[in-house]
Amino acid sequence: MERVQLLLLAFWSRVMGVRDDPEGFTTAELLGNAALAIAALVAIWGVLRIMGLNIVTMITNKLNSF
């Protein structure tokens, strides 16, 4: 059990060290942030659609009116 605790402590200190280091901002973090942004947009779109606003149709109509 003590070995597991030491491994968890080492892992946690490594995670916290990378998080606090501005040089540690990796491509994976950027992709994760992008995925969260896309998920938020999809959720907002879904809520608007449930409320009766069809955003895709509105955008299509505006583009076709030019």
mmCIF file as Biopython writes it, N, C-alpha, C and O atoms, coordinates in Angstrom:
data_model
#
loop_
_atom_site.group_PDB
_atom_site.id
_atom_site.type_symbol
_atom_site.label_atom_id
_atom_site.label_alt_id
_atom_site.label_comp_id
_atom_site.label_asym_id
_atom_site.label_entity_id
_atom_site.label_seq_id
_atom_site.pdbx_PDB_ins_code
_atom_site.Cartn_x
_atom_site.Cartn_y
_atom_site.Cartn_z
_atom_site.occupancy
_atom_site.B_iso_or_equiv
_atom_site.auth_seq_id
_atom_site.auth_asym_id
_atom_site.pdbx_PDB_model_num
ATOM 1   N N  . MET A ? 1  ? 0.824   -1.201 0.000   1.0 0.0 1  A 1 
ATOM 2   C CA . MET A ? 1  ? 0.000   0.000  0.000   1.0 0.0 1  A 1 
ATOM 3   C C  . MET A ? 1  ? 0.860   1.253  0.000   1.0 0.0 1  A 1 
ATOM 4   O O  . MET A ? 1  ? 0.511   2.251  -0.631  1.0 0.0 1  A 1 
ATOM 5   N N  . GLU A ? 2  ? 1.968   1.205  0.697   1.0 0.0 2  A 1 
ATOM 6   C CA . GLU A ? 2  ? 2.846   2.381  0.767   1.0 0.0 2  A 1 
ATOM 7   C C  . GLU A ? 2  ? 3.441   2.699  -0.603  1.0 0.0 2  A 1 
ATOM 8   O O  . GLU A ? 2  ? 3.628   3.865  -0.949  1.0 0.0 2  A 1 
ATOM 9   N N  . ARG A ? 3  ? 3.736   1.666  -1.373  1.0 0.0 3  A 1 
ATOM 10  C CA . ARG A ? 3  ? 4.281   1.883  -2.721  1.0 0.0 3  A 1 
ATOM 11  C C  . ARG A ? 3  ? 3.264   2.607  -3.610  1.0 0.0 3  A 1 
ATOM 12  O O  . ARG A ? 3  ? 3.622   3.507  -4.369  1.0 0.0 3  A 1 
ATOM 13  N N  . VAL A ? 4  ? 2.001   2.206  -3.507  1.0 0.0 4  A 1 
ATOM 14  C CA . VAL A ? 4  ? 0.953   2.840  -4.297  1.0 0.0 4  A 1 
ATOM 15  C C  . VAL A ? 4  ? 0.825   4.306  -3.901  1.0 0.0 4  A 1 
ATOM 16  O O  . VAL A ? 4  ? 0.675   5.169  -4.765  1.0 0.0 4  A 1 
ATOM 17  N N  . GLN A ? 5  ? 0.882   4.591  -2.616  1.0 0.0 5  A 1 
ATOM 18  C CA . GLN A ? 5  ? 0.778   5.969  -2.145  1.0 0.0 5  A 1 
ATOM 19  C C  . GLN A ? 5  ? 1.943   6.808  -2.667  1.0 0.0 5  A 1 
ATOM 20  O O  . GLN A ? 5  ? 1.755   7.959  -3.061  1.0 0.0 5  A 1 
ATOM 21  N N  . LEU A ? 6  ? 3.147   6.229  -2.668  1.0 0.0 6  A 1 
ATOM 22  C CA . LEU A ? 6  ? 4.313   6.954  -3.186  1.0 0.0 6  A 1 
ATOM 23  C C  . LEU A ? 6  ? 4.178   7.206  -4.682  1.0 0.0 6  A 1 
ATOM 24  O O  . LEU A ? 6  ? 4.523   8.285  -5.164  1.0 0.0 6  A 1 
ATOM 25  N N  . LEU A ? 7  ? 3.684   6.227  -5.411  1.0 0.0 7  A 1 
ATOM 26  C CA . LEU A ? 7  ? 3.491   6.416  -6.846  1.0 0.0 7  A 1 
ATOM 27  C C  . LEU A ? 7  ? 2.442   7.490  -7.126  1.0 0.0 7  A 1 
ATOM 28  O O  . LEU A ? 7  ? 2.624   8.317  -8.020  1.0 0.0 7  A 1 
ATOM 29  N N  . LEU A ? 8  ? 1.349   7.482  -6.367  1.0 0.0 8  A 1 
ATOM 30  C CA . LEU A ? 8  ? 0.326   8.507  -6.539  1.0 0.0 8  A 1 
ATOM 31  C C  . LEU A ? 8  ? 0.863   9.890  -6.190  1.0 0.0 8  A 1 
ATOM 32  O O  . LEU A ? 8  ? 0.554   10.869 -6.869  1.0 0.0 8  A 1 
ATOM 33  N N  . LEU A ? 9  ? 1.668   9.970  -5.130  1.0 0.0 9  A 1 
ATOM 34  C CA . LEU A ? 9  ? 2.263   11.244 -4.743  1.0 0.0 9  A 1 
ATOM 35  C C  . LEU A ? 9  ? 3.218   11.745 -5.827  1.0 0.0 9  A 1 
ATOM 36  O O  . LEU A ? 9  ? 3.222   12.935 -6.142  1.0 0.0 9  A 1 
ATOM 37  N N  . ALA A ? 10 ? 4.015   10.861 -6.393  1.0 0.0 10 A 1 
ATOM 38  C CA . ALA A ? 10 ? 4.943   11.248 -7.458  1.0 0.0 10 A 1 
ATOM 39  C C  . ALA A ? 10 ? 4.176   11.704 -8.696  1.0 0.0 10 A 1 
ATOM 40  O O  . ALA A ? 10 ? 4.537   12.697 -9.327  1.0 0.0 10 A 1 
ATOM 41  N N  . PHE A ? 11 ? 3.114   10.973 -9.038  1.0 0.0 11 A 1 
ATOM 42  C CA . PHE A ? 11 ? 2.303   11.344 -10.188 1.0 0.0 11 A 1 
ATOM 43  C C  . PHE A ? 11 ? 1.648   12.702 -9.966  1.0 0.0 11 A 1 
ATOM 44  O O  . PHE A ? 11 ? 1.654   13.551 -10.858 1.0 0.0 11 A 1 
ATOM 45  N N  . TRP A ? 12 ? 1.084   12.907 -8.777  1.0 0.0 12 A 1 
ATOM 46  C CA . TRP A ? 12 ? 0.402   14.169 -8.475  1.0 0.0 12 A 1 
ATOM 47  C C  . TRP A ? 12 ? 1.374   15.346 -8.527  1.0 0.0 12 A 1 
ATOM 48  O O  . TRP A ? 12 ? 1.036   16.402 -9.060  1.0 0.0 12 A 1 
ATOM 49  N N  . SER A ? 13 ? 2.569   15.176 -7.983  1.0 0.0 13 A 1 
ATOM 50  C CA . SER A ? 13 ? 3.543   16.273 -8.015  1.0 0.0 13 A 1 
ATOM 51  C C  . SER A ? 13 ? 3.977   16.567 -9.445  1.0 0.0 13 A 1 
ATOM 52  O O  . SER A ? 13 ? 4.227   17.723 -9.784  1.0 0.0 13 A 1 
ATOM 53  N N  . ARG A ? 14 ? 4.071   15.548 -10.284 1.0 0.0 14 A 1 
ATOM 54  C CA . ARG A ? 14 ? 4.419   15.747 -11.693 1.0 0.0 14 A 1 
ATOM 55  C C  . ARG A ? 14 ? 3.314   16.514 -12.418 1.0 0.0 14 A 1 
ATOM 56  O O  . ARG A ? 14 ? 3.583   17.431 -13.194 1.0 0.0 14 A 1 
ATOM 57  N N  . VAL A ? 15 ? 2.073   16.124 -12.154 1.0 0.0 15 A 1 
ATOM 58  C CA . VAL A ? 15 ? 0.940   16.805 -12.793 1.0 0.0 15 A 1 
ATOM 59  C C  . VAL A ? 15 ? 0.899   18.264 -12.371 1.0 0.0 15 A 1 
ATOM 60  O O  . VAL A ? 15 ? 0.716   19.146 -13.211 1.0 0.0 15 A 1 
ATOM 61  N N  . MET A ? 16 ? 1.064   18.526 -11.107 1.0 0.0 16 A 1 
ATOM 62  C CA . MET A ? 16 ? 1.011   19.894 -10.605 1.0 0.0 16 A 1 
ATOM 63  C C  . MET A ? 16 ? 2.187   20.716 -11.138 1.0 0.0 16 A 1 
ATOM 64  O O  . MET A ? 16 ? 2.034   21.908 -11.405 1.0 0.0 16 A 1 
ATOM 65  N N  . GLY A ? 17 ? 3.336   20.104 -11.293 1.0 0.0 17 A 1 
ATOM 66  C CA . GLY A ? 17 ? 4.494   20.807 -11.840 1.0 0.0 17 A 1 
ATOM 67  C C  . GLY A ? 17 ? 4.299   21.199 -13.284 1.0 0.0 17 A 1 
ATOM 68  O O  . GLY A ? 17 ? 4.680   22.299 -13.685 1.0 0.0 17 A 1 
ATOM 69  N N  . VAL A ? 18 ? 3.713   20.319 -14.071 1.0 0.0 18 A 1 
ATOM 70  C CA . VAL A ? 18 ? 3.446   20.618 -15.479 1.0 0.0 18 A 1 
ATOM 71  C C  . VAL A ? 18 ? 2.364   21.682 -15.596 1.0 0.0 18 A 1 
ATOM 72  O O  . VAL A ? 18 ? 2.435   22.562 -16.454 1.0 0.0 18 A 1 
ATOM 73  N N  . ARG A ? 19 ? 1.357   21.594 -14.725 1.0 0.0 19 A 1 
ATOM 74  C CA . ARG A ? 19 ? 0.259   22.551 -14.779 1.0 0.0 19 A 1 
ATOM 75  C C  . ARG A ? 19 ? 0.721   23.963 -14.454 1.0 0.0 19 A 1 
ATOM 76  O O  . ARG A ? 19 ? 0.233   24.928 -15.041 1.0 0.0 19 A 1 
ATOM 77  N N  . ASP A ? 20 ? 1.646   24.086 -13.536 1.0 0.0 20 A 1 
ATOM 78  C CA . ASP A ? 20 ? 2.120   25.404 -13.129 1.0 0.0 20 A 1 
ATOM 79  C C  . ASP A ? 20 ? 3.166   25.973 -14.078 1.0 0.0 20 A 1 
ATOM 80  O O  . ASP A ? 20 ? 3.458   27.168 -14.038 1.0 0.0 20 A 1 
ATOM 81  N N  . ASP A ? 21 ? 3.726   25.130 -14.925 1.0 0.0 21 A 1 
ATOM 82  C CA . ASP A ? 21 ? 4.778   25.553 -15.840 1.0 0.0 21 A 1 
ATOM 83  C C  . ASP A ? 21 ? 4.146   26.037 -17.143 1.0 0.0 21 A 1 
ATOM 84  O O  . ASP A ? 21 ? 3.522   25.238 -17.841 1.0 0.0 21 A 1 
ATOM 85  N N  . PRO A ? 22 ? 4.285   27.324 -17.498 1.0 0.0 22 A 1 
ATOM 86  C CA . PRO A ? 22 ? 3.687   27.808 -18.743 1.0 0.0 22 A 1 
ATOM 87  C C  . PRO A ? 22 ? 4.294   27.169 -19.983 1.0 0.0 22 A 1 
ATOM 88  O O  . PRO A ? 22 ? 3.663   27.149 -21.040 1.0 0.0 22 A 1 
ATOM 89  N N  . GLU A ? 23 ? 5.501   26.650 -19.868 1.0 0.0 23 A 1 
ATOM 90  C CA . GLU A ? 23 ? 6.132   25.972 -21.003 1.0 0.0 23 A 1 
ATOM 91  C C  . GLU A ? 23 ? 5.488   24.614 -21.255 1.0 0.0 23 A 1 
ATOM 92  O O  . GLU A ? 23 ? 5.684   24.027 -22.319 1.0 0.0 23 A 1 
ATOM 93  N N  . GLY A ? 24 ? 4.719   24.107 -20.286 1.0 0.0 24 A 1 
ATOM 94  C CA . GLY A ? 24 ? 4.140   22.779 -20.398 1.0 0.0 24 A 1 
ATOM 95  C C  . GLY A ? 24 ? 2.805   22.750 -21.122 1.0 0.0 24 A 1 
ATOM 96  O O  . GLY A ? 24 ? 2.118   21.729 -21.092 1.0 0.0 24 A 1 
ATOM 97  N N  . PHE A ? 25 ? 2.422   23.836 -21.768 1.0 0.0 25 A 1 
ATOM 98  C CA . PHE A ? 25 ? 1.158   23.871 -22.501 1.0 0.0 25 A 1 
ATOM 99  C C  . PHE A ? 25 ? 1.347   23.107 -23.799 1.0 0.0 25 A 1 
ATOM 100 O O  . PHE A ? 25 ? 2.013   23.590 -24.715 1.0 0.0 25 A 1 
ATOM 101 N N  . THR A ? 26 ? 0.777   21.940 -23.881 1.0 0.0 26 A 1 
ATOM 102 C CA . THR A ? 26 ? 1.063   21.042 -25.002 1.0 0.0 26 A 1 
ATOM 103 C C  . THR A ? 26 ? -0.051  21.060 -26.039 1.0 0.0 26 A 1 
ATOM 104 O O  . THR A ? 26 ? -1.110  21.658 -25.845 1.0 0.0 26 A 1 
ATOM 105 N N  . THR A ? 27 ? 0.224   20.392 -27.129 1.0 0.0 27 A 1 
ATOM 106 C CA . THR A ? 27 ? -0.764  20.261 -28.197 1.0 0.0 27 A 1 
ATOM 107 C C  . THR A ? 27 ? -1.998  19.524 -27.695 1.0 0.0 27 A 1 
ATOM 108 O O  . THR A ? 27 ? -3.118  19.841 -28.096 1.0 0.0 27 A 1 
ATOM 109 N N  . ALA A ? 28 ? -1.799  18.544 -26.820 1.0 0.0 28 A 1 
ATOM 110 C CA . ALA A ? 28 ? -2.934  17.800 -26.278 1.0 0.0 28 A 1 
ATOM 111 C C  . ALA A ? 28 ? -3.858  18.726 -25.492 1.0 0.0 28 A 1 
ATOM 112 O O  . ALA A ? 28 ? -5.079  18.595 -25.569 1.0 0.0 28 A 1 
ATOM 113 N N  . GLU A ? 29 ? -3.289  19.647 -24.749 1.0 0.0 29 A 1 
ATOM 114 C CA . GLU A ? 29 ? -4.121  20.600 -23.999 1.0 0.0 29 A 1 
ATOM 115 C C  . GLU A ? 29 ? -4.872  21.527 -24.948 1.0 0.0 29 A 1 
ATOM 116 O O  . GLU A ? 29 ? -6.038  21.847 -24.714 1.0 0.0 29 A 1 
ATOM 117 N N  . LEU A ? 30 ? -4.219  21.952 -26.000 1.0 0.0 30 A 1 
ATOM 118 C CA . LEU A ? 30 ? -4.891  22.794 -26.982 1.0 0.0 30 A 1 
ATOM 119 C C  . LEU A ? 30 ? -6.037  22.053 -27.664 1.0 0.0 30 A 1 
ATOM 120 O O  . LEU A ? 30 ? -7.116  22.612 -27.861 1.0 0.0 30 A 1 
ATOM 121 N N  . LEU A ? 31 ? -5.799  20.797 -28.021 1.0 0.0 31 A 1 
ATOM 122 C CA . LEU A ? 31 ? -6.851  19.999 -28.650 1.0 0.0 31 A 1 
ATOM 123 C C  . LEU A ? 31 ? -7.988  19.733 -27.675 1.0 0.0 31 A 1 
ATOM 124 O O  . LEU A ? 31 ? -9.155  19.703 -28.066 1.0 0.0 31 A 1 
ATOM 125 N N  . GLY A ? 32 ? -7.647  19.539 -26.405 1.0 0.0 32 A 1 
ATOM 126 C CA . GLY A ? 32 ? -8.680  19.350 -25.392 1.0 0.0 32 A 1 
ATOM 127 C C  . GLY A ? 32 ? -9.546  20.582 -25.236 1.0 0.0 32 A 1 
ATOM 128 O O  . GLY A ? 32 ? -10.768 20.479 -25.128 1.0 0.0 32 A 1 
ATOM 129 N N  . ASN A ? 33 ? -8.914  21.750 -25.223 1.0 0.0 33 A 1 
ATOM 130 C CA . ASN A ? 33 ? -9.664  23.003 -25.130 1.0 0.0 33 A 1 
ATOM 131 C C  . ASN A ? 33 ? -10.548 23.207 -26.362 1.0 0.0 33 A 1 
ATOM 132 O O  . ASN A ? 33 ? -11.684 23.668 -26.247 1.0 0.0 33 A 1 
ATOM 133 N N  . ALA A ? 34 ? -10.029 22.867 -27.521 1.0 0.0 34 A 1 
ATOM 134 C CA . ALA A ? 34 ? -10.824 22.987 -28.747 1.0 0.0 34 A 1 
ATOM 135 C C  . ALA A ? 34 ? -12.020 22.040 -28.711 1.0 0.0 34 A 1 
ATOM 136 O O  . ALA A ? 34 ? -13.117 22.408 -29.132 1.0 0.0 34 A 1 
ATOM 137 N N  . ALA A ? 35 ? -11.813 20.828 -28.213 1.0 0.0 35 A 1 
ATOM 138 C CA . ALA A ? 35 ? -12.910 19.866 -28.111 1.0 0.0 35 A 1 
ATOM 139 C C  . ALA A ? 35 ? -13.982 20.358 -27.145 1.0 0.0 35 A 1 
ATOM 140 O O  . ALA A ? 35 ? -15.175 20.195 -27.404 1.0 0.0 35 A 1 
ATOM 141 N N  . LEU A ? 36 ? -13.559 20.961 -26.029 1.0 0.0 36 A 1 
ATOM 142 C CA . LEU A ? 36 ? -14.534 21.512 -25.085 1.0 0.0 36 A 1 
ATOM 143 C C  . LEU A ? 36 ? -15.321 22.659 -25.704 1.0 0.0 36 A 1 
ATOM 144 O O  . LEU A ? 36 ? -16.522 22.791 -25.470 1.0 0.0 36 A 1 
ATOM 145 N N  . ALA A ? 37 ? -14.647 23.486 -26.493 1.0 0.0 37 A 1 
ATOM 146 C CA . ALA A ? 37 ? -15.336 24.601 -27.145 1.0 0.0 37 A 1 
ATOM 147 C C  . ALA A ? 37 ? -16.369 24.084 -28.146 1.0 0.0 37 A 1 
ATOM 148 O O  . ALA A ? 37 ? -17.480 24.608 -28.217 1.0 0.0 37 A 1 
ATOM 149 N N  . ILE A ? 38 ? -16.011 23.073 -28.908 1.0 0.0 38 A 1 
ATOM 150 C CA . ILE A ? 38 ? -16.946 22.497 -29.875 1.0 0.0 38 A 1 
ATOM 151 C C  . ILE A ? 38 ? -18.125 21.858 -29.148 1.0 0.0 38 A 1 
ATOM 152 O O  . ILE A ? 38 ? -19.272 21.996 -29.575 1.0 0.0 38 A 1 
ATOM 153 N N  . ALA A ? 39 ? -17.842 21.162 -28.052 1.0 0.0 39 A 1 
ATOM 154 C CA . ALA A ? 39 ? -18.923 20.553 -27.273 1.0 0.0 39 A 1 
ATOM 155 C C  . ALA A ? 39 ? -19.870 21.623 -26.726 1.0 0.0 39 A 1 
ATOM 156 O O  . ALA A ? 39 ? -21.085 21.429 -26.706 1.0 0.0 39 A 1 
ATOM 157 N N  . ALA A ? 40 ? -19.312 22.745 -26.286 1.0 0.0 40 A 1 
ATOM 158 C CA . ALA A ? 40 ? -20.152 23.841 -25.781 1.0 0.0 40 A 1 
ATOM 159 C C  . ALA A ? 40 ? -21.025 24.410 -26.894 1.0 0.0 40 A 1 
ATOM 160 O O  . ALA A ? 40 ? -22.207 24.679 -26.682 1.0 0.0 40 A 1 
ATOM 161 N N  . LEU A ? 41 ? -20.448 24.593 -28.075 1.0 0.0 41 A 1 
ATOM 162 C CA . LEU A ? 41 ? -21.240 25.104 -29.202 1.0 0.0 41 A 1 
ATOM 163 C C  . LEU A ? 41 ? -22.366 24.147 -29.588 1.0 0.0 41 A 1 
ATOM 164 O O  . LEU A ? 41 ? -23.482 24.577 -29.879 1.0 0.0 41 A 1 
ATOM 165 N N  . VAL A ? 42 ? -22.070 22.861 -29.588 1.0 0.0 42 A 1 
ATOM 166 C CA . VAL A ? 42 ? -23.094 21.865 -29.918 1.0 0.0 42 A 1 
ATOM 167 C C  . VAL A ? 42 ? -24.194 21.869 -28.861 1.0 0.0 42 A 1 
ATOM 168 O O  . VAL A ? 42 ? -25.374 21.752 -29.191 1.0 0.0 42 A 1 
ATOM 169 N N  . ALA A ? 43 ? -23.812 22.004 -27.590 1.0 0.0 43 A 1 
ATOM 170 C CA . ALA A ? 43 ? -24.810 22.047 -26.513 1.0 0.0 43 A 1 
ATOM 171 C C  . ALA A ? 43 ? -25.687 23.285 -26.644 1.0 0.0 43 A 1 
ATOM 172 O O  . ALA A ? 43 ? -26.905 23.202 -26.489 1.0 0.0 43 A 1 
ATOM 173 N N  . ILE A ? 44 ? -25.081 24.426 -26.925 1.0 0.0 44 A 1 
ATOM 174 C CA . ILE A ? 44 ? -25.850 25.660 -27.099 1.0 0.0 44 A 1 
ATOM 175 C C  . ILE A ? 44 ? -26.792 25.528 -28.292 1.0 0.0 44 A 1 
ATOM 176 O O  . ILE A ? 44 ? -27.955 25.925 -28.216 1.0 0.0 44 A 1 
ATOM 177 N N  . TRP A ? 45 ? -26.294 24.977 -29.380 1.0 0.0 45 A 1 
ATOM 178 C CA . TRP A ? 45 ? -27.125 24.774 -30.573 1.0 0.0 45 A 1 
ATOM 179 C C  . TRP A ? 45 ? -28.303 23.859 -30.244 1.0 0.0 45 A 1 
ATOM 180 O O  . TRP A ? 45 ? -29.431 24.114 -30.666 1.0 0.0 45 A 1 
ATOM 181 N N  . GLY A ? 46 ? -28.035 22.789 -29.485 1.0 0.0 46 A 1 
ATOM 182 C CA . GLY A ? 46 ? -29.103 21.862 -29.109 1.0 0.0 46 A 1 
ATOM 183 C C  . GLY A ? 46 ? -30.168 22.528 -28.250 1.0 0.0 46 A 1 
ATOM 184 O O  . GLY A ? 46 ? -31.361 22.303 -28.453 1.0 0.0 46 A 1 
ATOM 185 N N  . VAL A ? 47 ? -29.747 23.340 -27.298 1.0 0.0 47 A 1 
ATOM 186 C CA . VAL A ? 47 ? -30.711 24.048 -26.444 1.0 0.0 47 A 1 
ATOM 187 C C  . VAL A ? 47 ? -31.537 25.024 -27.267 1.0 0.0 47 A 1 
ATOM 188 O O  . VAL A ? 47 ? -32.752 25.112 -27.086 1.0 0.0 47 A 1 
ATOM 189 N N  . LEU A ? 48 ? -30.898 25.751 -28.160 1.0 0.0 48 A 1 
ATOM 190 C CA . LEU A ? 48 ? -31.643 26.688 -29.011 1.0 0.0 48 A 1 
ATOM 191 C C  . LEU A ? 48 ? -32.638 25.955 -29.909 1.0 0.0 48 A 1 
ATOM 192 O O  . LEU A ? 48 ? -33.740 26.443 -30.160 1.0 0.0 48 A 1 
ATOM 193 N N  . ARG A ? 49 ? -32.242 24.798 -30.381 1.0 0.0 49 A 1 
ATOM 194 C CA . ARG A ? 49 ? -33.141 24.024 -31.243 1.0 0.0 49 A 1 
ATOM 195 C C  . ARG A ? 49 ? -34.339 23.510 -30.453 1.0 0.0 49 A 1 
ATOM 196 O O  . ARG A ? 49 ? -35.462 23.490 -30.958 1.0 0.0 49 A 1 
ATOM 197 N N  . ILE A ? 50 ? -34.097 23.094 -29.210 1.0 0.0 50 A 1 
ATOM 198 C CA . ILE A ? 50 ? -35.196 22.650 -28.355 1.0 0.0 50 A 1 
ATOM 199 C C  . ILE A ? 50 ? -36.150 23.806 -28.085 1.0 0.0 50 A 1 
ATOM 200 O O  . ILE A ? 50 ? -37.362 23.612 -27.986 1.0 0.0 50 A 1 
ATOM 201 N N  . MET A ? 51 ? -35.598 25.007 -27.965 1.0 0.0 51 A 1 
ATOM 202 C CA . MET A ? 51 ? -36.419 26.190 -27.720 1.0 0.0 51 A 1 
ATOM 203 C C  . MET A ? 51 ? -37.170 26.642 -28.970 1.0 0.0 51 A 1 
ATOM 204 O O  . MET A ? 51 ? -37.987 27.560 -28.905 1.0 0.0 51 A 1 
ATOM 205 N N  . GLY A ? 52 ? -36.899 26.005 -30.100 1.0 0.0 52 A 1 
ATOM 206 C CA . GLY A ? 52 ? -37.630 26.321 -31.311 1.0 0.0 52 A 1 
ATOM 207 C C  . GLY A ? 52 ? -36.871 27.178 -32.299 1.0 0.0 52 A 1 
ATOM 208 O O  . GLY A ? 52 ? -37.428 27.572 -33.323 1.0 0.0 52 A 1 
ATOM 209 N N  . LEU A ? 53 ? -35.638 27.471 -32.024 1.0 0.0 53 A 1 
ATOM 210 C CA . LEU A ? 53 ? -34.835 28.268 -32.953 1.0 0.0 53 A 1 
ATOM 211 C C  . LEU A ? 53 ? -33.954 27.325 -33.765 1.0 0.0 53 A 1 
ATOM 212 O O  . LEU A ? 53 ? -33.093 26.643 -33.208 1.0 0.0 53 A 1 
ATOM 213 N N  . ASN A ? 54 ? -34.160 27.285 -35.057 1.0 0.0 54 A 1 
ATOM 214 C CA . ASN A ? 54 ? -33.344 26.450 -35.922 1.0 0.0 54 A 1 
ATOM 215 C C  . ASN A ? 54 ? -32.253 27.337 -36.528 1.0 0.0 54 A 1 
ATOM 216 O O  . ASN A ? 54 ? -32.467 27.991 -37.548 1.0 0.0 54 A 1 
ATOM 217 N N  . ILE A ? 55 ? -31.102 27.350 -35.895 1.0 0.0 55 A 1 
ATOM 218 C CA . ILE A ? 55 ? -30.003 28.239 -36.269 1.0 0.0 55 A 1 
ATOM 219 C C  . ILE A ? 55 ? -29.485 27.930 -37.667 1.0 0.0 55 A 1 
ATOM 220 O O  . ILE A ? 55 ? -29.179 28.844 -38.434 1.0 0.0 55 A 1 
ATOM 221 N N  . VAL A ? 56 ? -29.385 26.636 -38.005 1.0 0.0 56 A 1 
ATOM 222 C CA . VAL A ? 56 ? -28.852 26.258 -39.319 1.0 0.0 56 A 1 
ATOM 223 C C  . VAL A ? 56 ? -29.745 26.807 -40.430 1.0 0.0 56 A 1 
ATOM 224 O O  . VAL A ? 56 ? -29.246 27.313 -41.435 1.0 0.0 56 A 1 
ATOM 225 N N  . THR A ? 57 ? -31.052 26.710 -40.254 1.0 0.0 57 A 1 
ATOM 226 C CA . THR A ? 57 ? -31.981 27.242 -41.256 1.0 0.0 57 A 1 
ATOM 227 C C  . THR A ? 57 ? -31.881 28.757 -41.351 1.0 0.0 57 A 1 
ATOM 228 O O  . THR A ? 57 ? -31.919 29.320 -42.445 1.0 0.0 57 A 1 
ATOM 229 N N  . MET A ? 58 ? -31.752 29.412 -40.210 1.0 0.0 58 A 1 
ATOM 230 C CA . MET A ? 58 ? -31.627 30.868 -40.207 1.0 0.0 58 A 1 
ATOM 231 C C  . MET A ? 58 ? -30.360 31.312 -40.948 1.0 0.0 58 A 1 
ATOM 232 O O  . MET A ? 58 ? -30.401 32.258 -41.734 1.0 0.0 58 A 1 
ATOM 233 N N  . ILE A ? 59 ? -29.246 30.637 -40.700 1.0 0.0 59 A 1 
ATOM 234 C CA . ILE A ? 59 ? -27.991 30.993 -41.366 1.0 0.0 59 A 1 
ATOM 235 C C  . ILE A ? 59 ? -28.096 30.722 -42.864 1.0 0.0 59 A 1 
ATOM 236 O O  . ILE A ? 59 ? -27.654 31.528 -43.683 1.0 0.0 59 A 1 
ATOM 237 N N  . THR A ? 60 ? -28.687 29.581 -43.212 1.0 0.0 60 A 1 
ATOM 238 C CA . THR A ? 60 ? -28.862 29.237 -44.633 1.0 0.0 60 A 1 
ATOM 239 C C  . THR A ? 60 ? -29.719 30.274 -45.348 1.0 0.0 60 A 1 
ATOM 240 O O  . THR A ? 60 ? -29.397 30.685 -46.462 1.0 0.0 60 A 1 
ATOM 241 N N  . ASN A ? 61 ? -30.798 30.694 -44.719 1.0 0.0 61 A 1 
ATOM 242 C CA . ASN A ? 61 ? -31.672 31.702 -45.323 1.0 0.0 61 A 1 
ATOM 243 C C  . ASN A ? 61 ? -30.935 33.042 -45.506 1.0 0.0 61 A 1 
ATOM 244 O O  . ASN A ? 61 ? -31.084 33.700 -46.535 1.0 0.0 61 A 1 
ATOM 245 N N  . LYS A ? 62 ? -30.156 33.430 -44.517 1.0 0.0 62 A 1 
ATOM 246 C CA . LYS A ? 62 ? -29.397 34.690 -44.634 1.0 0.0 62 A 1 
ATOM 247 C C  . LYS A ? 62 ? -28.376 34.612 -45.760 1.0 0.0 62 A 1 
ATOM 248 O O  . LYS A ? 62 ? -28.209 35.570 -46.516 1.0 0.0 62 A 1 
ATOM 249 N N  . LEU A ? 63 ? -27.692 33.477 -45.878 1.0 0.0 63 A 1 
ATOM 250 C CA . LEU A ? 63 ? -26.688 33.328 -46.940 1.0 0.0 63 A 1 
ATOM 251 C C  . LEU A ? 63 ? -27.347 33.313 -48.314 1.0 0.0 63 A 1 
ATOM 252 O O  . LEU A ? 63 ? -26.787 33.843 -49.273 1.0 0.0 63 A 1 
ATOM 253 N N  . ASN A ? 64 ? -28.521 32.717 -48.420 1.0 0.0 64 A 1 
ATOM 254 C CA . ASN A ? 64 ? -29.214 32.666 -49.700 1.0 0.0 64 A 1 
ATOM 255 C C  . ASN A ? 64 ? -29.822 33.992 -50.096 1.0 0.0 64 A 1 
ATOM 256 O O  . ASN A ? 64 ? -30.121 34.207 -51.271 1.0 0.0 64 A 1 
ATOM 257 N N  . SER A ? 65 ? -30.012 34.894 -49.135 1.0 0.0 65 A 1 
ATOM 258 C CA . SER A ? 65 ? -30.624 36.184 -49.445 1.0 0.0 65 A 1 
ATOM 259 C C  . SER A ? 65 ? -29.632 37.172 -50.051 1.0 0.0 65 A 1 
ATOM 260 O O  . SER A ? 65 ? -30.040 38.240 -50.508 1.0 0.0 65 A 1 
ATOM 261 N N  . PHE A ? 66 ? -28.363 36.851 -50.067 1.0 0.0 66 A 1 
ATOM 262 C CA . PHE A ? 66 ? -27.375 37.784 -50.649 1.0 0.0 66 A 1 
ATOM 263 C C  . PHE A ? 66 ? -27.341 37.688 -52.124 1.0 0.0 66 A 1 
ATOM 264 O O  . PHE A ? 66 ? -26.571 38.398 -52.772 1.0 0.0 66 A 1 
#
